[in-house]
Amino acid sequence: MPVMSRPQKKLTSAELLLLPDDGKRHELIDGVHYVTPSPRIPHQVLVGRIFVAISKKGVREYLLVDPKNCRVSICRRSGDGSFPIVSTLSAAADEQIETPLLPGFELSLSELFAEI
C-alpha cells in the first residue's frame, strides 16, 4: 500500500523572515521554501567580466530565458550603463517579445516555448 504524505504547509513571508541567517539564499515561491547556496566568488567574478565585455561591445539589450518557467526577462542598458530588467514576459500570459531595437520584430512566447 503506498504511503501518502501530507501536503506541506505554505509558508508566509513573515515566517521566512524568522529563519536563522545561515549564509544561504532562502526564497519563498508560491509559499514553498527553497534554499540555495550563495554564489561563490569565482561566479561573481565571471558575471562581472561578462557585463564589462557586454558594455565594451556596445550591447544595448539582452534576454534572460527561463525555459523551466517559460518566461523571458528583457534587460536594457540604462543611462548609467547598468542593465536593469525592464520587462518579464510569460508564455502562460501569451505575451510577445518586442524591442525598440528591432522595429516590427515580434516573437510569441507561446510559440517560443511550444513543445519543450
Biotite code that builds the C-alpha atoms (Angstrom):
import biotite.structure as struc

atoms = struc.array([
    struc.Atom([0.000, 0.000, 0.000], chain_id="A", res_id=1, res_name="MET", atom_name="CA", element="C"),
    struc.Atom([1.537, 3.380, -0.985], chain_id="A", res_id=2, res_name="PRO", atom_name="CA", element="C"),
    struc.Atom([2.471, 5.801, 1.748], chain_id="A", res_id=3, res_name="VAL", atom_name="CA", element="C"),
    struc.Atom([0.557, 9.043, 1.489], chain_id="A", res_id=4, res_name="MET", atom_name="CA", element="C"),
    struc.Atom([2.324, 12.173, 2.611], chain_id="A", res_id=5, res_name="SER", atom_name="CA", element="C"),
    struc.Atom([0.598, 15.265, 3.847], chain_id="A", res_id=6, res_name="ARG", atom_name="CA", element="C"),
    struc.Atom([0.936, 18.353, 1.676], chain_id="A", res_id=7, res_name="PRO", atom_name="CA", element="C"),
    struc.Atom([3.443, 20.813, 3.098], chain_id="A", res_id=8, res_name="GLN", atom_name="CA", element="C"),
    struc.Atom([2.069, 23.924, 4.756], chain_id="A", res_id=9, res_name="LYS", atom_name="CA", element="C"),
    struc.Atom([2.717, 27.008, 2.670], chain_id="A", res_id=10, res_name="LYS", atom_name="CA", element="C"),
    struc.Atom([4.976, 29.489, 4.404], chain_id="A", res_id=11, res_name="LEU", atom_name="CA", element="C"),
    struc.Atom([4.352, 33.193, 4.665], chain_id="A", res_id=12, res_name="THR", atom_name="CA", element="C"),
    struc.Atom([6.956, 35.907, 4.145], chain_id="A", res_id=13, res_name="SER", atom_name="CA", element="C"),
    struc.Atom([6.769, 36.645, 7.900], chain_id="A", res_id=14, res_name="ALA", atom_name="CA", element="C"),
    struc.Atom([7.704, 33.024, 8.663], chain_id="A", res_id=15, res_name="GLU", atom_name="CA", element="C"),
    struc.Atom([10.553, 33.192, 6.164], chain_id="A", res_id=16, res_name="LEU", atom_name="CA", element="C"),
    struc.Atom([11.992, 36.206, 7.974], chain_id="A", res_id=17, res_name="LEU", atom_name="CA", element="C"),
    struc.Atom([12.131, 34.182, 11.209], chain_id="A", res_id=18, res_name="LEU", atom_name="CA", element="C"),
    struc.Atom([14.608, 31.684, 9.738], chain_id="A", res_id=19, res_name="LEU", atom_name="CA", element="C"),
    struc.Atom([18.187, 31.998, 11.050], chain_id="A", res_id=20, res_name="PRO", atom_name="CA", element="C"),
    struc.Atom([20.818, 33.628, 8.814], chain_id="A", res_id=21, res_name="ASP", atom_name="CA", element="C"),
    struc.Atom([22.896, 30.676, 7.650], chain_id="A", res_id=22, res_name="ASP", atom_name="CA", element="C"),
    struc.Atom([24.620, 32.340, 4.670], chain_id="A", res_id=23, res_name="GLY", atom_name="CA", element="C"),
    struc.Atom([22.411, 30.566, 2.138], chain_id="A", res_id=24, res_name="LYS", atom_name="CA", element="C"),
    struc.Atom([19.844, 32.121, -0.130], chain_id="A", res_id=25, res_name="ARG", atom_name="CA", element="C"),
    struc.Atom([16.295, 31.474, 1.077], chain_id="A", res_id=26, res_name="HIS", atom_name="CA", element="C"),
    struc.Atom([13.426, 32.093, -1.330], chain_id="A", res_id=27, res_name="GLU", atom_name="CA", element="C"),
    struc.Atom([9.695, 31.770, -0.972], chain_id="A", res_id=28, res_name="LEU", atom_name="CA", element="C"),
    struc.Atom([7.910, 30.928, -4.217], chain_id="A", res_id=29, res_name="ILE", atom_name="CA", element="C"),
    struc.Atom([4.163, 30.361, -4.009], chain_id="A", res_id=30, res_name="ASP", atom_name="CA", element="C"),
    struc.Atom([4.559, 29.533, -0.327], chain_id="A", res_id=31, res_name="GLY", atom_name="CA", element="C"),
    struc.Atom([7.268, 26.920, -0.926], chain_id="A", res_id=32, res_name="VAL", atom_name="CA", element="C"),
    struc.Atom([10.618, 27.451, 0.792], chain_id="A", res_id=33, res_name="HIS", atom_name="CA", element="C"),
    struc.Atom([13.698, 26.972, -1.428], chain_id="A", res_id=34, res_name="TYR", atom_name="CA", element="C"),
    struc.Atom([17.285, 27.061, -0.170], chain_id="A", res_id=35, res_name="VAL", atom_name="CA", element="C"),
    struc.Atom([20.263, 27.539, -2.484], chain_id="A", res_id=36, res_name="THR", atom_name="CA", element="C"),
    struc.Atom([23.871, 28.330, -1.684], chain_id="A", res_id=37, res_name="PRO", atom_name="CA", element="C"),
    struc.Atom([25.027, 31.872, -2.272], chain_id="A", res_id=38, res_name="SER", atom_name="CA", element="C"),
    struc.Atom([27.051, 32.386, -5.452], chain_id="A", res_id=39, res_name="PRO", atom_name="CA", element="C"),
    struc.Atom([30.754, 31.813, -4.897], chain_id="A", res_id=40, res_name="ARG", atom_name="CA", element="C"),
    struc.Atom([33.408, 34.441, -5.623], chain_id="A", res_id=41, res_name="ILE", atom_name="CA", element="C"),
    struc.Atom([34.514, 32.878, -8.965], chain_id="A", res_id=42, res_name="PRO", atom_name="CA", element="C"),
    struc.Atom([30.908, 33.012, -10.165], chain_id="A", res_id=43, res_name="HIS", atom_name="CA", element="C"),
    struc.Atom([30.622, 36.680, -9.229], chain_id="A", res_id=44, res_name="GLN", atom_name="CA", element="C"),
    struc.Atom([33.945, 37.481, -10.947], chain_id="A", res_id=45, res_name="VAL", atom_name="CA", element="C"),
    struc.Atom([32.806, 35.770, -14.156], chain_id="A", res_id=46, res_name="LEU", atom_name="CA", element="C"),
    struc.Atom([29.471, 37.592, -14.154], chain_id="A", res_id=47, res_name="VAL", atom_name="CA", element="C"),
    struc.Atom([31.324, 40.883, -13.665], chain_id="A", res_id=48, res_name="GLY", atom_name="CA", element="C"),
    struc.Atom([33.621, 40.137, -16.606], chain_id="A", res_id=49, res_name="ARG", atom_name="CA", element="C"),
    struc.Atom([30.657, 39.277, -18.827], chain_id="A", res_id=50, res_name="ILE", atom_name="CA", element="C"),
    struc.Atom([28.954, 42.591, -18.023], chain_id="A", res_id=51, res_name="PHE", atom_name="CA", element="C"),
    struc.Atom([32.140, 44.549, -18.701], chain_id="A", res_id=52, res_name="VAL", atom_name="CA", element="C"),
    struc.Atom([32.509, 42.770, -22.063], chain_id="A", res_id=53, res_name="ALA", atom_name="CA", element="C"),
    struc.Atom([28.849, 43.483, -22.904], chain_id="A", res_id=54, res_name="ILE", atom_name="CA", element="C"),
    struc.Atom([29.317, 47.171, -22.107], chain_id="A", res_id=55, res_name="SER", atom_name="CA", element="C"),
    struc.Atom([32.540, 47.495, -24.124], chain_id="A", res_id=56, res_name="LYS", atom_name="CA", element="C"),
    struc.Atom([30.948, 45.911, -27.183], chain_id="A", res_id=57, res_name="LYS", atom_name="CA", element="C"),
    struc.Atom([28.022, 48.321, -27.125], chain_id="A", res_id=58, res_name="GLY", atom_name="CA", element="C"),
    struc.Atom([25.307, 45.786, -26.348], chain_id="A", res_id=59, res_name="VAL", atom_name="CA", element="C"),
    struc.Atom([22.122, 47.703, -25.607], chain_id="A", res_id=60, res_name="ARG", atom_name="CA", element="C"),
    struc.Atom([19.786, 44.862, -24.677], chain_id="A", res_id=61, res_name="GLU", atom_name="CA", element="C"),
    struc.Atom([19.819, 41.173, -23.842], chain_id="A", res_id=62, res_name="TYR", atom_name="CA", element="C"),
    struc.Atom([17.297, 38.496, -22.872], chain_id="A", res_id=63, res_name="LEU", atom_name="CA", element="C"),
    struc.Atom([17.326, 36.121, -19.909], chain_id="A", res_id=64, res_name="LEU", atom_name="CA", element="C"),
    struc.Atom([15.438, 32.976, -20.918], chain_id="A", res_id=65, res_name="VAL", atom_name="CA", element="C"),
    struc.Atom([13.897, 30.756, -18.239], chain_id="A", res_id=66, res_name="ASP", atom_name="CA", element="C"),
    struc.Atom([12.820, 27.575, -20.067], chain_id="A", res_id=67, res_name="PRO", atom_name="CA", element="C"),
    struc.Atom([11.655, 25.863, -16.867], chain_id="A", res_id=68, res_name="LYS", atom_name="CA", element="C"),
    struc.Atom([9.036, 28.544, -16.179], chain_id="A", res_id=69, res_name="ASN", atom_name="CA", element="C"),
    struc.Atom([8.523, 29.602, -19.821], chain_id="A", res_id=70, res_name="CYS", atom_name="CA", element="C"),
    struc.Atom([9.481, 33.216, -19.114], chain_id="A", res_id=71, res_name="ARG", atom_name="CA", element="C"),
    struc.Atom([11.787, 35.776, -20.715], chain_id="A", res_id=72, res_name="VAL", atom_name="CA", element="C"),
    struc.Atom([13.186, 38.845, -18.973], chain_id="A", res_id=73, res_name="SER", atom_name="CA", element="C"),
    struc.Atom([14.357, 41.780, -21.079], chain_id="A", res_id=74, res_name="ILE", atom_name="CA", element="C"),
    struc.Atom([17.389, 43.685, -19.778], chain_id="A", res_id=75, res_name="CYS", atom_name="CA", element="C"),
    struc.Atom([18.093, 47.046, -21.403], chain_id="A", res_id=76, res_name="ARG", atom_name="CA", element="C"),
    struc.Atom([21.036, 49.404, -20.902], chain_id="A", res_id=77, res_name="ARG", atom_name="CA", element="C"),
    struc.Atom([20.116, 52.442, -18.835], chain_id="A", res_id=78, res_name="SER", atom_name="CA", element="C"),
    struc.Atom([21.770, 55.854, -18.784], chain_id="A", res_id=79, res_name="GLY", atom_name="CA", element="C"),
    struc.Atom([24.166, 54.810, -16.027], chain_id="A", res_id=80, res_name="ASP", atom_name="CA", element="C"),
    struc.Atom([25.398, 51.776, -18.018], chain_id="A", res_id=81, res_name="GLY", atom_name="CA", element="C"),
    struc.Atom([23.591, 49.171, -15.922], chain_id="A", res_id=82, res_name="SER", atom_name="CA", element="C"),
    struc.Atom([21.207, 46.598, -17.403], chain_id="A", res_id=83, res_name="PHE", atom_name="CA", element="C"),
    struc.Atom([18.020, 46.530, -15.312], chain_id="A", res_id=84, res_name="PRO", atom_name="CA", element="C"),
    struc.Atom([15.202, 44.151, -16.158], chain_id="A", res_id=85, res_name="ILE", atom_name="CA", element="C"),
    struc.Atom([12.639, 46.291, -17.938], chain_id="A", res_id=86, res_name="VAL", atom_name="CA", element="C"),
    struc.Atom([10.081, 43.553, -18.530], chain_id="A", res_id=87, res_name="SER", atom_name="CA", element="C"),
    struc.Atom([9.428, 39.926, -17.661], chain_id="A", res_id=88, res_name="THR", atom_name="CA", element="C"),
    struc.Atom([7.164, 38.117, -20.091], chain_id="A", res_id=89, res_name="LEU", atom_name="CA", element="C"),
    struc.Atom([5.312, 34.824, -19.726], chain_id="A", res_id=90, res_name="SER", atom_name="CA", element="C"),
    struc.Atom([4.147, 32.213, -22.185], chain_id="A", res_id=91, res_name="ALA", atom_name="CA", element="C"),
    struc.Atom([1.229, 31.486, -19.832], chain_id="A", res_id=92, res_name="ALA", atom_name="CA", element="C"),
    struc.Atom([0.003, 35.052, -20.414], chain_id="A", res_id=93, res_name="ALA", atom_name="CA", element="C"),
    struc.Atom([0.539, 34.603, -24.181], chain_id="A", res_id=94, res_name="ASP", atom_name="CA", element="C"),
    struc.Atom([2.897, 37.593, -24.278], chain_id="A", res_id=95, res_name="GLU", atom_name="CA", element="C"),
    struc.Atom([5.264, 38.592, -27.083], chain_id="A", res_id=96, res_name="GLN", atom_name="CA", element="C"),
    struc.Atom([8.858, 39.752, -27.173], chain_id="A", res_id=97, res_name="ILE", atom_name="CA", element="C"),
    struc.Atom([9.140, 43.180, -28.773], chain_id="A", res_id=98, res_name="GLU", atom_name="CA", element="C"),
    struc.Atom([12.086, 45.556, -28.763], chain_id="A", res_id=99, res_name="THR", atom_name="CA", element="C"),
    struc.Atom([12.596, 49.130, -29.918], chain_id="A", res_id=100, res_name="PRO", atom_name="CA", element="C"),
    struc.Atom([15.971, 47.990, -31.259], chain_id="A", res_id=101, res_name="LEU", atom_name="CA", element="C"),
    struc.Atom([14.256, 45.833, -33.916], chain_id="A", res_id=102, res_name="LEU", atom_name="CA", element="C"),
    struc.Atom([11.134, 47.702, -35.037], chain_id="A", res_id=103, res_name="PRO", atom_name="CA", element="C"),
    struc.Atom([8.452, 45.300, -36.252], chain_id="A", res_id=104, res_name="GLY", atom_name="CA", element="C"),
    struc.Atom([10.039, 42.254, -34.581], chain_id="A", res_id=105, res_name="PHE", atom_name="CA", element="C"),
    struc.Atom([7.606, 40.176, -32.525], chain_id="A", res_id=106, res_name="GLU", atom_name="CA", element="C"),
    struc.Atom([8.052, 36.695, -31.085], chain_id="A", res_id=107, res_name="LEU", atom_name="CA", element="C"),
    struc.Atom([5.245, 34.919, -29.274], chain_id="A", res_id=108, res_name="SER", atom_name="CA", element="C"),
    struc.Atom([6.421, 33.196, -26.100], chain_id="A", res_id=109, res_name="LEU", atom_name="CA", element="C"),
    struc.Atom([3.770, 30.535, -26.665], chain_id="A", res_id=110, res_name="SER", atom_name="CA", element="C"),
    struc.Atom([5.476, 29.702, -29.959], chain_id="A", res_id=111, res_name="GLU", atom_name="CA", element="C"),
    struc.Atom([8.973, 30.025, -28.500], chain_id="A", res_id=112, res_name="LEU", atom_name="CA", element="C"),
    struc.Atom([8.276, 27.519, -25.722], chain_id="A", res_id=113, res_name="PHE", atom_name="CA", element="C"),
    struc.Atom([5.959, 25.228, -27.710], chain_id="A", res_id=114, res_name="ALA", atom_name="CA", element="C"),
    struc.Atom([6.645, 21.522, -27.299], chain_id="A", res_id=115, res_name="GLU", atom_name="CA", element="C"),
    struc.Atom([9.581, 21.779, -24.911], chain_id="A", res_id=116, res_name="ILE", atom_name="CA", element="C"),
])
